[in-house]
């Protein structure tokens, strides 16, 4: 069957047309958690299409040079960038940001989109975790078959796994967990607020100040951990469930005011947030093998979806969980 090359020409033409899209110069995006990962990728993508940015982050001084360099590159897109390194989870921090942003936007500026990309959760276990002996026993059988020592086969497997042999993740030792402390009430409370309910506070304050554009979007990020149990992820998983629930409620209650609310379920991406999770190397390896495209999700993949959801043509998407994972969840 001959190939219809017009299909490929059309796809290229579509990409060119998308690149030409520019947002109104009075529109702003507020990104809470925008100094790295998917938040920063979204900032870059939106700025390239003319969206002004208010970026809220909480980072130590050691990261200041890297972050400011990234923000300066964004400013080269000829957009306004207001950055705040403070506690965006507090009432005081949120008020400080919105007071300053109101002045920066002037009389004509409006907020088109809020993206909540905060990764501030507790990763303690619920109960002591005993390491599985299955990998060690499997290596022992292989060592016997090859007539080499257990130590040698472990070194071979570990070296190959570190080198990108993802299929060997089941033969490596399971991740080690801190067994001295376990999740308590405060751990849950802080995580549920930071990664679950805080987005409501931002939306309500912006709404009360009448800063939303007529057609505005509230977006947030979830993961497959919303339904899959990973050790050490219990508090964050619970927060994701809260986030998805309040997003649905906002979709219903803010809709009469022209505000849409959706959640993006990103695939496994090699970000600083993922690397904080115990066993992240094993999670990445399994995701690489499962994904139909044979690779991890990138922050840019997710940023592209965020951009699309800000377009006028996405106005009828409301109260949804949109998967941006290349099909990872179904494989």
PARONU-451318 format. One record per residue (C-alpha): residue number from 1; chain; y, x, z. Coordinates in nm, 3 decimals, decimal comma. Each point is the difference from the previous one (the first is absolute). Example, Ala and Ser with C-alpha at 12.3 -4.5 7.8 and 13.67 -1.06 7.14 Angstrom:
<rs>
k	c	y	x	z
1	A	-0,450	1,230	0,780
2	A	0,344	0,137	-0,066
</rs>
This chain:
<rs>
k	c	y	x	z
1	A	0,000	0,000	0,000
2	A	0,334	0,156	-0,103
3	A	0,257	0,068	0,271
4	A	0,319	-0,203	-0,012
5	A	0,256	0,271	0,067
6	A	0,275	-0,264	0,020
7	A	-0,131	-0,073	0,347
8	A	0,088	0,351	0,111
9	A	0,338	-0,011	-0,173
10	A	0,072	-0,326	0,180
11	A	-0,093	0,150	0,337
12	A	0,232	0,295	-0,063
13	A	0,279	-0,234	-0,106
14	A	-0,053	-0,201	0,318
15	A	0,032	0,313	0,214
16	A	0,323	0,090	-0,176
17	A	0,139	-0,349	0,057
18	A	-0,098	0,015	0,367
19	A	0,174	0,335	0,039
20	A	0,319	-0,158	-0,134
21	A	0,011	-0,266	0,274
22	A	0,296	0,047	0,233
23	A	0,075	-0,201	0,311
24	A	0,346	-0,138	0,068
25	A	0,216	0,273	0,153
26	A	0,074	-0,219	0,302
27	A	-0,365	-0,032	0,104
28	A	-0,160	0,200	0,280
29	A	-0,351	0,066	0,128
30	A	-0,064	0,058	0,369
31	A	-0,303	0,222	0,055
32	A	-0,122	0,038	0,357
33	A	-0,217	0,311	-0,001
34	A	0,138	0,162	-0,315
35	A	-0,016	0,374	0,062
36	A	-0,353	0,062	-0,131
37	A	-0,303	-0,160	-0,162
38	A	0,030	-0,341	-0,159
39	A	0,341	-0,073	0,149
40	A	0,153	0,311	-0,158
41	A	-0,180	-0,063	-0,330
42	A	0,143	-0,353	-0,006
43	A	0,348	0,135	0,069
44	A	-0,026	0,239	-0,295
45	A	-0,132	-0,270	-0,232
46	A	0,264	-0,257	0,091
47	A	0,281	0,255	-0,020
48	A	-0,110	0,096	-0,351
49	A	0,071	-0,363	-0,095
50	A	0,339	-0,011	0,166
51	A	-0,083	-0,151	0,340
52	A	0,218	0,120	0,289
53	A	-0,196	0,106	0,305
54	A	0,015	-0,028	0,376
55	A	-0,275	0,225	0,135
56	A	-0,100	-0,016	0,365
57	A	-0,233	0,264	0,139
58	A	-0,091	0,178	0,321
59	A	-0,073	0,369	-0,046
60	A	0,031	0,322	0,196
61	A	0,255	0,267	-0,081
62	A	-0,270	0,224	-0,149
63	A	-0,038	-0,246	-0,288
64	A	0,376	-0,041	-0,058
65	A	0,031	0,251	-0,286
66	A	-0,287	-0,154	-0,199
67	A	0,125	-0,353	0,053
68	A	0,363	0,070	-0,084
69	A	-0,108	0,183	-0,316
70	A	-0,199	-0,307	-0,107
71	A	0,292	-0,231	0,072
72	A	0,240	0,225	-0,191
73	A	-0,223	-0,021	-0,309
74	A	0,008	-0,378	0,030
75	A	0,380	0,005	0,012
76	A	-0,006	0,174	-0,338
77	A	-0,110	-0,336	-0,145
78	A	0,362	-0,109	0,052
79	A	-0,082	-0,250	0,273
80	A	0,134	-0,031	0,351
81	A	-0,233	0,126	0,272
82	A	0,061	-0,074	0,368
83	A	-0,257	0,180	0,217
84	A	-0,056	-0,050	0,373
85	A	-0,223	0,219	0,215
86	A	-0,040	-0,223	0,304
87	A	-0,233	-0,245	0,170
88	A	-0,016	-0,285	-0,248
89	A	-0,242	-0,184	0,228
90	A	0,265	-0,057	0,267
91	A	0,262	-0,273	0,010
92	A	0,272	0,260	0,045
93	A	-0,117	0,212	-0,291
94	A	-0,028	-0,300	-0,230
95	A	0,351	-0,118	0,094
96	A	0,142	0,348	-0,064
97	A	-0,154	0,009	-0,347
98	A	0,112	-0,349	-0,099
99	A	0,353	0,053	0,133
100	A	0,037	0,315	-0,210
101	A	-0,171	-0,155	-0,302
102	A	0,230	-0,303	0,006
103	A	0,300	0,234	-0,030
104	A	-0,167	0,209	-0,271
105	A	-0,084	-0,306	-0,212
106	A	0,348	-0,147	0,018
107	A	0,074	-0,359	-0,094
108	A	-0,221	-0,008	-0,312
109	A	-0,311	0,183	0,117
110	A	-0,321	-0,188	0,080
111	A	-0,351	0,095	0,108
112	A	-0,253	-0,068	-0,274
113	A	-0,305	0,135	0,178
114	A	-0,133	0,111	0,338
115	A	-0,304	0,228	0,002
116	A	-0,170	0,055	0,334
117	A	-0,197	0,324	-0,032
118	A	-0,024	0,107	0,363
119	A	-0,307	0,207	0,095
120	A	0,030	0,015	0,377
121	A	-0,326	-0,112	0,156
122	A	-0,239	0,114	0,269
123	A	-0,330	0,144	-0,121
124	A	-0,200	0,009	0,323
125	A	-0,355	-0,126	0,024
126	A	-0,110	-0,318	0,175
127	A	-0,310	0,161	0,152
128	A	-0,175	0,340	0,007
129	A	-0,142	0,099	-0,335
130	A	-0,324	0,191	-0,032
131	A	-0,026	0,217	-0,308
132	A	-0,268	-0,114	-0,244
133	A	-0,294	0,237	-0,038
134	A	-0,078	-0,126	-0,352
135	A	0,197	0,272	-0,189
136	A	-0,159	0,277	0,208
137	A	-0,351	-0,136	-0,051
138	A	0,058	-0,037	-0,375
139	A	0,125	0,359	-0,025
140	A	-0,304	0,116	0,196
141	A	-0,237	-0,156	-0,253
142	A	0,191	0,159	-0,290
143	A	-0,002	0,338	0,179
144	A	-0,377	-0,023	0,048
145	A	-0,052	-0,089	-0,366
146	A	0,213	0,296	-0,110
147	A	-0,145	0,232	0,267
148	A	0,340	0,091	0,139
149	A	0,152	-0,037	0,345
150	A	0,176	-0,310	0,132
151	A	0,313	0,210	0,045
152	A	-0,001	0,112	-0,362
153	A	-0,042	-0,350	-0,143
154	A	0,280	-0,124	0,226
155	A	0,233	0,271	-0,132
156	A	-0,095	-0,082	-0,360
157	A	0,058	-0,373	0,048
158	A	0,327	0,043	0,188
159	A	0,138	0,245	-0,256
160	A	-0,095	-0,224	-0,293
161	A	0,148	-0,307	0,173
162	A	0,327	0,180	0,070
163	A	0,000	0,104	-0,365
164	A	-0,005	-0,359	-0,121
165	A	-0,368	-0,096	-0,009
166	A	0,068	-0,347	0,138
167	A	-0,359	-0,118	-0,031
168	A	-0,098	0,241	0,278
169	A	0,208	-0,178	0,264
170	A	-0,313	-0,165	0,145
171	A	-0,152	0,345	0,064
172	A	0,299	0,136	0,192
173	A	0,041	-0,038	0,373
174	A	0,182	-0,322	0,096
175	A	0,360	0,030	0,122
176	A	0,066	0,091	0,361
177	A	0,195	-0,243	0,216
178	A	0,199	0,053	0,315
179	A	-0,224	-0,158	0,262
180	A	0,229	0,043	0,300
181	A	0,230	-0,294	-0,071
182	A	-0,057	-0,347	-0,137
183	A	0,224	-0,278	-0,127
184	A	0,178	-0,191	0,273
185	A	0,241	-0,292	0,013
186	A	0,310	0,212	-0,066
187	A	-0,164	0,171	-0,298
188	A	-0,074	-0,336	-0,157
189	A	0,341	-0,142	0,083
190	A	0,192	0,291	-0,152
191	A	-0,215	0,009	-0,313
192	A	0,011	-0,377	-0,056
193	A	0,379	0,008	0,024
194	A	0,059	0,311	-0,212
195	A	-0,236	-0,082	-0,285
196	A	-0,032	-0,376	0,035
197	A	0,291	-0,202	0,133
198	A	0,298	0,234	-0,045
199	A	0,051	-0,112	-0,359
200	A	0,087	-0,349	0,126
201	A	0,281	0,140	0,214
202	A	0,148	0,179	-0,299
203	A	-0,026	-0,310	-0,219
204	A	0,154	-0,227	0,262
205	A	0,294	0,233	0,070
206	A	0,076	0,048	-0,369
207	A	-0,026	-0,374	-0,057
208	A	0,232	-0,081	0,292
209	A	0,257	0,246	-0,134
210	A	-0,025	-0,172	-0,341
211	A	-0,075	0,331	-0,172
212	A	-0,291	-0,115	-0,217
213	A	0,047	-0,043	-0,373
214	A	-0,064	-0,346	-0,146
215	A	-0,341	0,114	-0,125
216	A	-0,127	0,247	0,262
217	A	-0,338	0,155	0,077
218	A	-0,165	0,094	0,329
219	A	-0,283	0,247	-0,059
220	A	-0,237	0,183	0,230
221	A	-0,310	0,218	-0,020
222	A	-0,352	-0,065	0,118
223	A	-0,335	0,168	-0,067
224	A	-0,370	-0,071	-0,024
225	A	-0,004	0,070	0,372
226	A	0,119	-0,359	0,039
227	A	-0,364	-0,108	-0,029
228	A	-0,210	0,319	0,008
229	A	-0,063	0,155	0,343
230	A	0,079	0,373	0,010
231	A	-0,048	0,182	0,330
232	A	0,333	0,065	0,164
233	A	0,177	-0,259	-0,218
234	A	-0,036	-0,308	0,222
235	A	0,364	-0,028	0,107
236	A	0,133	0,064	-0,351
237	A	-0,250	-0,244	-0,149
238	A	0,120	-0,265	0,244
239	A	0,361	0,078	-0,095
240	A	-0,083	-0,043	-0,369
241	A	-0,144	-0,344	0,077
242	A	0,323	-0,090	0,181
243	A	0,207	0,136	-0,289
244	A	-0,186	-0,209	-0,256
245	A	0,029	-0,310	0,217
246	A	0,376	0,028	0,057
247	A	0,050	0,078	-0,368
248	A	-0,163	-0,331	-0,090
249	A	0,220	-0,180	0,252
250	A	0,312	0,166	-0,138
251	A	-0,109	-0,100	-0,350
252	A	0,006	-0,365	0,107
253	A	0,302	-0,003	0,230
254	A	0,236	0,221	-0,202
255	A	-0,091	-0,147	-0,340
256	A	0,273	-0,272	0,013
257	A	0,254	0,282	0,015
258	A	-0,132	0,181	-0,309
259	A	-0,191	0,266	0,192
260	A	-0,356	0,095	-0,098
261	A	-0,243	0,179	0,232
262	A	-0,306	0,192	-0,115
263	A	-0,234	0,271	0,124
264	A	-0,135	0,287	-0,210
265	A	-0,350	0,120	0,084
266	A	0,001	0,361	-0,112
267	A	-0,313	0,196	-0,073
268	A	-0,088	0,314	0,192
269	A	0,274	0,255	-0,068
270	A	0,028	0,359	0,117
271	A	0,309	-0,044	0,217
272	A	0,105	0,139	0,335
273	A	-0,082	-0,339	0,155
274	A	-0,359	0,011	-0,128
275	A	-0,048	0,358	0,116
276	A	0,077	-0,115	0,355
277	A	-0,312	-0,222	-0,001
278	A	-0,311	0,170	0,141
279	A	-0,251	0,044	-0,279
280	A	0,264	-0,026	-0,273
281	A	-0,183	0,255	-0,216
282	A	-0,308	-0,221	0,001
283	A	0,212	-0,310	-0,075
284	A	0,159	0,178	-0,298
285	A	-0,336	0,121	-0,129
286	A	-0,154	-0,347	0,014
287	A	0,306	-0,152	-0,169
288	A	-0,013	0,256	-0,281
289	A	-0,361	-0,094	-0,068
290	A	0,060	-0,377	0,020
291	A	0,314	-0,023	-0,208
292	A	-0,072	-0,109	-0,360
293	A	0,257	0,256	-0,120
294	A	-0,159	0,281	0,198
295	A	0,311	0,097	0,192
296	A	0,204	-0,091	0,304
297	A	0,301	-0,229	-0,011
298	A	0,330	0,190	-0,010
299	A	0,331	-0,100	0,162
300	A	0,142	-0,028	-0,353
301	A	-0,266	-0,260	-0,089
302	A	0,120	-0,214	0,289
303	A	0,368	0,065	-0,076
304	A	-0,053	-0,138	-0,350
305	A	-0,132	-0,326	0,146
306	A	0,293	-0,020	0,242
307	A	0,239	0,039	-0,293
308	A	-0,177	-0,275	-0,195
309	A	0,020	-0,238	0,296
310	A	0,377	0,049	0,009
311	A	0,044	-0,125	-0,357
312	A	0,119	-0,352	-0,075
313	A	-0,328	-0,069	-0,178
314	A	-0,187	0,040	0,334
315	A	0,197	-0,279	0,168
316	A	-0,297	-0,239	0,010
317	A	-0,218	0,243	0,196
318	A	0,033	-0,100	0,364
319	A	-0,224	0,023	0,305
320	A	-0,251	0,222	-0,179
321	A	-0,199	0,311	0,083
322	A	0,015	0,209	-0,317
323	A	-0,256	0,277	-0,037
324	A	0,123	0,326	-0,150
325	A	-0,319	0,202	0,017
326	A	-0,141	0,032	-0,352
327	A	-0,286	-0,233	0,094
328	A	-0,115	0,209	0,295
329	A	-0,055	-0,301	0,224
330	A	-0,247	-0,167	-0,239
331	A	-0,208	0,305	-0,091
</rs>
